[in-house]
Amino acid sequence: MNSKNSSNNNKRHDQKLNNLFVYGTLQHGKSRNYILKDLSYEKTILPDYKKVEPQTLGFPFIIQEEGSIVEGEVYFKVPDSLLERIDAIENEGVLYHRLLVKVKTIKEKEVEAFVYYPSEDLIKSYLEVSE
């Protein structure tokens, strides 16, 4: 009976491990990278997106643009609990939405990863300022 209970306890502690593509303050050497510092990562590109850095905001975001690329990093095996923490920092659901995309590593390997994509309001505010 004890072995069954410990087996159930182990299942409760198992988390799904995810990949996360970052292109701004979460990158190696940037202000919020301490959150990901213990995870392995690789330099990557995100095809058909463009990184914009509005001076009025003080932080970058990406928009879809065919033929463009965003350089960044993919972090491997990010636990759900850490993604939830980053969701809170990135104001997921309001300022950003976490989407699943395909990125390419420098070794030309295609990898699925989450990325934080700006909300419609954030994109609109950027377009209004840039016009």
N, C-alpha and C positions, 0 to 999 in steps of 0.2 A: 504494500500500500504506500509506503514512503517513497519508493522509486517512481510510482505513478504521479504522486504529488510533485516531486522534484522535476519530473519531466514536464508537467504543466507549467511549473514556475519558469523553466528554461524557455518555453514557448512564449511566455509573456514578455520576456526580455529580448527575444529576437526582434530585430528591426530590419526593415527593407533598406538596402543600401542603394544609393542613387548616385548618378554623376551630375555635376553642376558646372555649367559654363559661366565664367565671370569675365567681365570686360572693364570694370571700373575700380571702385574702392576696395573690392574684395580680392583683387589680384595681389600676387606676391610683391612685397615691398610697399604696398599702399596702406592707407590708414585703417582699414577694417580687416586686413588679412589675418590678424591674430586669431580670428574665429576659425579659420581653415588651416592654421599653421601645421597641424599634426597630420594632415592628409597628403597623399601623393597626388601630383598633378603633372600635366604636360601642356606645353604651348599648343594652341589650336587656333583654327579660324572658323568663323561662322559665315558661310556663304550666303549671298543675297540679302544681307543686312548692312546697315551703315550706322556707325557710332556718331552721335552728335553730343556736343558739350556746350549747352547754352550757358553763357556767362551769368545770366540772371538766376540760374538754379544752383550752380556750384557743384553739380554732379552730372555724369554722363547718362545717356540712355541710348537705346538702339531703335531704329525704324527699319521696316522692310524696304529694300531697294535692290532690284535685280541687278546682278553684275558687280555689286559691291561686296566687300568682306569686312568683318570685324575681327581683329586680332585679340586673343585673350588666352585664357587657361581653362582646362577642364580638370576639375577635382573629382577624384574617384572615391567610391564607397562612402558617400556622405550619408550618415545615419538620418533617419526621419526626424529624430529629435533635434538635430542640428539644423535641418532644413526648416523646421518649425520656428526655430530661433531666428534664422535669417529672414523668414517670411515676416516676422514681427519687425525686424530692422528695416526691411525694404517696403513695409506697409503693403504687403501683398493683399490684393483684392481692392485696394483703393488707389495707391500710387502706381503699383506694378501688378502684373499677373505672372505667375510662374507657368511657363509653357515648356513642352517637350520639343526639342529641335535636334537636328543632326549636325554635328560639328566634325571637322577633319583635323586629326592630329598632324604634327610635323612629319610623322612617318606615313602620312596619307591613309591612315586608318579612320574609317567612319565610325563615330560613336554617338549614341543617343545621350542627351543630357538636358537637364532643366536649364532654363535661362529666365531672367526677370525682364519682361517686356512691359513697356510703359502703358499706362491706362490711356483711354481715349482723351481724357481731360488733359493729361500731361502732354500728349502729342499735339493737341489743339493749342495749348499755351505756347509750345515751341513754334508751331507754324505761324501763329499770330505775331510773335516777336520777330521771326525771320523774314516776314513779308515786307 
